[in-house]
Amino acid sequence: VQYVPLTSTGRVQSVALADCVGASAERSELVLHCVTLHGGGCLGSPHREPSQARMPCRDGGQAERWAAAVWNIMHGVAPDAPPPRQKRWLVLINPVSGPGHARRVYARCRPLFEAHRVALTEVVTTHAGHVREIAAQIEPAEVDAVVCVGGDGVVHELVNGLFAREDADAAVSALSIGVLPGGSANSLCVSLLKAAGEPTGPVAAARLLCCGGRQRLDVMRVSQPAEGRLL
C-alpha cells in the first residue's frame, strides 16, 4: 500500500505513506502526520516540511480503527494485528554545538517524534565529556536508539564512549545512533541524507529517523601512546 485516498469537502487527496510518520484519531477525524517534499527545480532548493492530512470519519471509533490500521501498515504489519512495540530513544542535545541552534532544531522536530509515538528521554549536555559519561551508563535493554542533536563532535564522543565499555560489542550491536543537524558542518548527517536521496535539513533528518532503516558504518580505531581514540 503506497497511497491512502482521503475525501474531504468533496475532493480526493492522495497521501504517500512513505511521507507519513504517524497516524492518530482526533474526535471523528483520521489525522495523518506527514513530512512532505517541497521545492526543486525552478521552485527553489528541495526541502521537507511537516504537514497533516485529515479524513472525516463516521465517529471517533472509526477514526481510531483507521488510525490503528494505517499505523500498522506503515510498519509492514497487518491492519488488524497488534501494534508494533513503541520505540525508545535517548536524545542528547548539545546546546553549544556550532552556532548554538540545537535546542531550536530539536524543538522543530520533536512533534514529528511524538506523532511517531516514540518514548523520548531527553538530556541536555552541560560540559565537555558529558556525552561520553552518558554512553558509559546506557542500558541497551532499555533504549533502542541514541539521537545526537548537535554537530559531528557529539557523535564522535558518543561512539568513543560506547567503545570504551567492557560490553562494547554488545552495546554497539544493540543500539542505533541517529543524528539531527545542530552543528556547523554536520558532515555525517549531510552524508547520510544525501546517500538516502533526501534534501539536507533537520525535518528530512527527522523523517529518516522515524521511517528509515539502519545503515551499518565502518569505524576506525587510531591507537596513540597515551590512549586509543575512535575517529
Phi, psi and chi 1 to 4 in degrees:
 res  aa     phi    psi   chi1   chi2   chi3   chi4
   1 VAL       -  123.0  177.8      -      -      -
   2 GLN  -111.5  -27.9  -66.6 -179.4  -29.5      -
   3 TYR  -133.3  146.5  -66.4   91.5      -      -
   4 VAL  -116.6  115.3  175.2      -      -      -
   5 PRO   -76.8  130.7   27.1  -31.2      -      -
   6 LEU  -118.4  129.5  -57.4  178.9      -      -
   7 THR  -106.3  123.2  -57.5      -      -      -
   8 SER  -148.2  127.3  176.5      -      -      -
   9 THR    52.1   40.3   62.2      -      -      -
  10 GLY    81.9    4.6      -      -      -      -
  11 ARG  -124.6  159.3   64.2 -169.8 -177.4   90.6
  12 VAL  -108.5  129.4  175.1      -      -      -
  13 GLN  -108.3  147.6  -53.8  174.3   62.5      -
  14 SER  -117.2  122.7  -69.1      -      -      -
  15 VAL  -116.0  122.6  179.0      -      -      -
  16 ALA   -74.3  123.5      -      -      -      -
  17 LEU   -63.1  -23.8  -72.9 -175.9      -      -
  18 ALA   -64.7  -21.7      -      -      -      -
  19 ASP   -91.6   -5.5  -69.5  -19.2      -      -
  20 CYS   -88.4  136.6  -66.0      -      -      -
  21 VAL  -111.2  -10.2  -62.5      -      -      -
  22 GLY  -166.6  161.4      -      -      -      -
  23 ALA  -140.8  134.5      -      -      -      -
  24 SER  -145.7  169.1   62.9      -      -      -
  25 ALA  -115.4  129.1      -      -      -      -
  26 GLU  -124.0  105.6  -66.0 -176.2   10.5      -
  27 ARG    56.5 -115.8  -63.3 -179.1 -179.4  176.4
  28 SER  -107.5   31.7   59.7      -      -      -
  29 GLU  -125.3  139.9  -76.3 -172.6  -39.2      -
  30 LEU   -86.4  127.6  165.6   67.1      -      -
  31 VAL  -117.6  121.8 -177.1      -      -      -
  32 LEU  -101.6  124.0  -61.1 -177.7      -      -
  33 HIS   -95.4  115.8  -54.6  -91.0      -      -
  34 CYS  -121.1  164.4  -54.2      -      -      -
  35 VAL  -129.9   95.7 -177.8      -      -      -
  36 THR   -95.4  151.0   50.0      -      -      -
  37 LEU   -88.4  133.8 -173.5   63.6      -      -
  38 HIS  -129.2  160.4  -61.3  -92.4      -      -
  39 GLY    76.5 -164.8      -      -      -      -
  40 GLY   101.8  143.3      -      -      -      -
  41 GLY    65.0 -131.1      -      -      -      -
  42 CYS   -74.3   -6.6   61.8      -      -      -
  43 LEU   -91.5    7.5  -59.7  177.3      -      -
  44 GLY    96.9 -177.5      -      -      -      -
  45 SER   -63.9  137.9  -59.9      -      -      -
  46 PRO   -66.6  144.3   23.4  -32.4      -      -
  47 HIS  -158.2  162.2   61.2  -78.2      -      -
  48 ARG  -110.7  144.7  -73.4 -166.9  178.5  -87.7
  49 GLU  -135.0  145.2  -68.1  -69.0  -18.7      -
  50 PRO   -66.3  146.0  -17.3   30.3      -      -
  51 SER  -154.1  169.3   63.4      -      -      -
  52 GLN  -132.4  145.0  -70.4 -175.3  -10.4      -
  53 ALA  -121.5  132.6      -      -      -      -
  54 ARG  -120.7  136.4  -67.0  174.8  174.6  -93.3
  55 MET  -124.6  118.6 -177.2 -179.4   77.9      -
  56 PRO   -63.9  137.3  -17.9   30.8      -      -
  57 CYS  -118.2  171.4  -60.7      -      -      -
  58 ARG   -63.1  -39.9  -72.7 -166.1  -56.0  -91.0
  59 ASP  -160.5  179.3   51.2   42.0      -      -
  60 GLY   -63.6  -34.3      -      -      -      -
  61 GLY   -63.7  -42.9      -      -      -      -
  62 GLN   -66.3  -39.4 -175.0 -172.9   51.8      -
  63 ALA   -60.9  -41.8      -      -      -      -
  64 GLU   -66.9  -38.5  -69.3  178.1    0.0      -
  65 ARG   -66.6  -41.1  -69.9 -169.3  -64.7  -86.6
  66 TRP   -63.7  -43.6  -92.8  102.7      -      -
  67 ALA   -61.1  -42.7      -      -      -      -
  68 ALA   -64.5  -40.7      -      -      -      -
  69 ALA   -67.1  -46.2      -      -      -      -
  70 VAL   -64.4  -40.8  173.0      -      -      -
  71 TRP   -58.4  -43.4  178.1 -108.3      -      -
  72 ASN   -65.1  -44.4  -82.9    5.4      -      -
  73 ILE   -61.4  -37.6  -68.0  170.5      -      -
  74 MET   -59.3  -27.7  -72.7  169.4   53.0      -
  75 HIS  -102.9   12.2  -69.1   81.2      -      -
  76 GLY    73.0   26.5      -      -      -      -
  77 VAL  -113.2  148.6  179.8      -      -      -
  78 ALA   -58.3  142.3      -      -      -      -
  79 PRO   -54.4  -33.5  -24.1   33.5      -      -
  80 ASP  -100.0   11.2   56.2   -8.7      -      -
  81 ALA   -82.7  164.8      -      -      -      -
  82 PRO   -60.2  146.8  -23.8   33.7      -      -
  83 PRO   -67.2  153.8   24.5  -33.4      -      -
  84 PRO   -65.2  157.0   22.1  -31.8      -      -
  85 ARG   -64.1  142.4 -178.3  176.5   65.0   81.4
  86 GLN   -65.1  136.3 -174.7 -179.8   33.3      -
  87 LYS   -77.3  147.8  -62.0  175.3 -178.2  177.5
  88 ARG  -124.1  115.0  -56.2  159.8  -59.1  172.5
  89 TRP  -117.5  138.9  -66.9   -3.0      -      -
  90 LEU  -100.0  120.7  171.9   62.3      -      -
  91 VAL  -107.7  120.9 -177.5      -      -      -
  92 LEU  -107.6  117.8  -54.7  179.5      -      -
  93 ILE  -112.3  118.6  -53.9  165.1      -      -
  94 ASN   -99.1  102.8 -176.9   -2.4      -      -
  95 PRO   -70.8  -11.4   27.4  -34.4      -      -
  96 VAL  -109.4    8.3  -62.6      -      -      -
  97 SER   -63.7  135.9  -72.4      -      -      -
  98 GLY    49.1 -125.6      -      -      -      -
  99 PRO   -79.6    4.9   28.5  -34.1      -      -
 100 GLY    80.2   29.6      -      -      -      -
 101 HIS   -99.1    6.2  -66.1  164.3      -      -
 102 ALA   -60.2  -42.7      -      -      -      -
 103 ARG   -61.2  -43.0  -71.6  179.0 -172.6  -93.1
 104 ARG   -67.3  -40.0 -173.0  172.1   67.6 -170.7
 105 VAL   -60.8  -45.3  165.3      -      -      -
 106 TYR   -67.5  -39.2 -177.7   63.3      -      -
 107 ALA   -60.3  -33.8      -      -      -      -
 108 ARG   -71.9  -33.8 -172.8 -179.4 -178.0 -164.3
 109 CYS   -92.8  -20.4  -62.9      -      -      -
 110 ARG   -57.2  -41.2 -167.4  178.7 -165.6  -82.7
 111 PRO   -58.9  -30.3  -25.6   35.9      -      -
 112 LEU   -68.8  -39.0  -60.6  175.8      -      -
 113 PHE   -68.4  -36.1  -58.4  150.0      -      -
 114 GLU   -65.6  -41.0  -67.8  174.3  -21.5      -
 115 ALA   -63.5  -28.7      -      -      -      -
 116 HIS   -83.8    3.7 -161.8   58.8      -      -
 117 ARG    63.5   36.1  -51.6 -177.2 -170.7 -178.6
 118 VAL   -84.8  137.5 -178.6      -      -      -
 119 ALA   -83.1  112.2      -      -      -      -
 120 LEU  -103.8  131.7  -61.0  167.1      -      -
 121 THR  -117.2  116.9  -59.0      -      -      -
 122 GLU  -111.4  133.2  -59.9  151.4   -8.7      -
 123 VAL  -131.2  126.0  178.3      -      -      -
 124 VAL   -95.3  121.5  177.3      -      -      -
 125 THR   -70.8  149.0   59.8      -      -      -
 126 THR  -120.6  -13.8   58.6      -      -      -
 127 HIS  -159.1  162.4   55.3  -87.2      -      -
 128 ALA   -61.0  134.9      -      -      -      -
 129 GLY    87.4   -3.1      -      -      -      -
 130 HIS   -63.2  -41.4 -166.4 -175.9      -      -
 131 VAL   -63.6  -39.2  171.4      -      -      -
 132 ARG   -65.0  -38.3 -175.8  161.7 -176.2  152.5
 133 GLU   -63.6  -41.2  -64.6  168.9    6.9      -
 134 ILE   -65.3  -41.1  -66.5  170.6      -      -
 135 ALA   -59.3  -34.0      -      -      -      -
 136 ALA   -69.9  -20.2      -      -      -      -
 137 GLN  -107.1   -4.1  -59.8  171.8   -1.3      -
 138 ILE   -64.2  134.2  -66.2  173.3      -      -
 139 GLU   -98.1  104.8  -68.1  -68.6  -17.4      -
 140 PRO   -57.1  -26.2  -26.0   35.9      -      -
 141 ALA   -72.5  -15.0      -      -      -      -
 142 GLU  -108.1   -6.2  -60.4  175.8   -1.3      -
 143 VAL  -135.0  135.1  177.1      -      -      -
 144 ASP   -92.2  -33.7  -60.3  -48.9      -      -
 145 ALA  -151.8  153.1      -      -      -      -
 146 VAL  -115.7  122.3 -177.4      -      -      -
 147 VAL  -105.5  122.1  177.1      -      -      -
 148 CYS   -97.0  122.9  -60.3      -      -      -
 149 VAL  -110.2  104.1 -171.4      -      -      -
 150 GLY   161.5 -150.2      -      -      -      -
 151 GLY   -98.1 -168.9      -      -      -      -
 152 ASP   -65.0  -25.4  -63.3  -49.5      -      -
 153 GLY   -64.5  -31.6      -      -      -      -
 154 VAL   -65.7  -44.5 -177.1      -      -      -
 155 VAL   -64.3  -42.7 -178.4      -      -      -
 156 HIS   -57.5  -45.5  178.1  -89.7      -      -
 157 GLU   -68.4  -39.3 -165.2  171.8  -43.0      -
 158 LEU   -63.5  -47.3  173.8   63.9      -      -
 159 VAL   -63.2  -43.1  171.4      -      -      -
 160 ASN   -61.6  -40.0  -85.7  -79.6      -      -
 161 GLY   -65.9  -40.0      -      -      -      -
 162 LEU   -66.7  -42.1  -69.4  174.8      -      -
 163 PHE   -76.6  -10.3  -86.3   93.8      -      -
 164 ALA   -84.3   -9.1      -      -      -      -
 165 ARG   -73.9  153.7  -64.4  166.5   55.1  122.4
 166 GLU   -66.4  -31.8  -68.3 -175.6   -0.7      -
 167 ASP  -100.0   38.3   62.8  -16.4      -      -
 168 ALA   -55.1  -46.9      -      -      -      -
 169 ASP   -61.2  -44.5  -70.8  -16.4      -      -
 170 ALA   -68.4  -40.9      -      -      -      -
 171 ALA   -65.6  -44.6      -      -      -      -
 172 VAL   -67.7  -35.5  171.6      -      -      -
 173 SER   -69.1  -33.2  -63.1      -      -      -
 174 ALA   -82.1  -29.3      -      -      -      -
 175 LEU   -99.5  141.1  -67.8  170.6      -      -
 176 SER   -97.7  150.3  -63.6      -      -      -
 177 ILE  -120.1  126.9  -62.2  176.0      -      -
 178 GLY  -119.6  160.8      -      -      -      -
 179 VAL  -134.9  133.6 -169.2      -      -      -
 180 LEU  -112.0  132.4  -74.6 -179.9      -      -
 181 PRO   -74.4  104.8   28.9  -34.5      -      -
 182 GLY  -127.9   13.6      -      -      -      -
 183 GLY  -107.4 -151.9      -      -      -      -
 184 SER   -91.4  -64.7  -61.6      -      -      -
 185 ALA   -87.5  -37.6      -      -      -      -
 186 ASN    53.2   45.6  -54.9  -56.4      -      -
 187 SER   -60.2  -46.5  -60.1      -      -      -
 188 LEU   -63.8  -47.0  176.5   60.8      -      -
 189 CYS   -62.3  -44.8 -172.8      -      -      -
 190 VAL   -61.8  -41.3  169.7      -      -      -
 191 SER   -63.1  -42.8  -64.3      -      -      -
 192 LEU   -65.7  -41.1  -67.8  172.3      -      -
 193 LEU   -64.5  -44.1  -73.5  168.0      -      -
 194 LYS   -65.6  -37.4  -71.4 -174.2  174.9 -179.0
 195 ALA   -64.2  -29.3      -      -      -      -
 196 ALA   -88.3    1.0      -      -      -      -
 197 GLY    73.6   24.6      -      -      -      -
 198 GLU  -104.3  151.8  -74.2  -72.2  -33.7      -
 199 PRO   -67.8  154.3   24.2  -32.4      -      -
 200 THR   -83.6  139.1   57.0      -      -      -
 201 GLY   154.0  158.9      -      -      -      -
 202 PRO   -61.2  -41.5  -21.7   32.5      -      -
 203 VAL   -67.5  -40.7  174.9      -      -      -
 204 ALA   -63.2  -39.2      -      -      -      -
 205 ALA   -65.4  -40.3      -      -      -      -
 206 ALA   -62.7  -40.2      -      -      -      -
 207 ARG   -62.2  -42.8  172.7 -177.2  170.4  -87.1
 208 LEU   -65.1  -37.2  -81.1 -171.5      -      -
 209 LEU   -61.0  -38.3  -69.6  177.5      -      -
 210 CYS   -76.0  -43.4  -67.9      -      -      -
 211 CYS  -116.6  -11.7  -56.1      -      -      -
 212 GLY   -80.1  170.7      -      -      -      -
 213 GLY   -96.4  175.9      -      -      -      -
 214 ARG   -80.7  140.0  -64.6 -179.6   66.7  177.0
 215 GLN  -121.6  119.5  172.8   66.0   54.0      -
 216 ARG   -74.6  139.9  -68.3 -176.5  176.7  -85.8
 217 LEU  -127.9  143.8  -63.1  177.0      -      -
 218 ASP   -76.6  147.2  -66.8  -31.4      -      -
 219 VAL  -123.3  135.5  176.0      -      -      -
 220 MET  -109.8  135.7  176.3 -178.2   68.3      -
 221 ARG  -107.0  128.6 -179.1 -175.6  -64.9  -85.1
 222 VAL  -112.4  117.3  176.2      -      -      -
 223 SER   -94.7  131.4  -62.3      -      -      -
 224 GLN  -119.4  162.1  -61.3  176.6  -22.5      -
 225 PRO   -56.4  -36.3  -26.7   35.2      -      -
 226 ALA   -82.6  -42.4      -      -      -      -
 227 GLU  -161.7  160.8   60.1  176.4  -23.6      -
 228 GLY   -94.8  131.7      -      -      -      -
 229 ARG  -128.0  144.4  -62.0 -178.9   62.7 -166.2
 230 LEU   -94.1  131.1  -68.2  171.2      -      -
 231 LEU  -111.2      -  -55.2  180.0      -      -
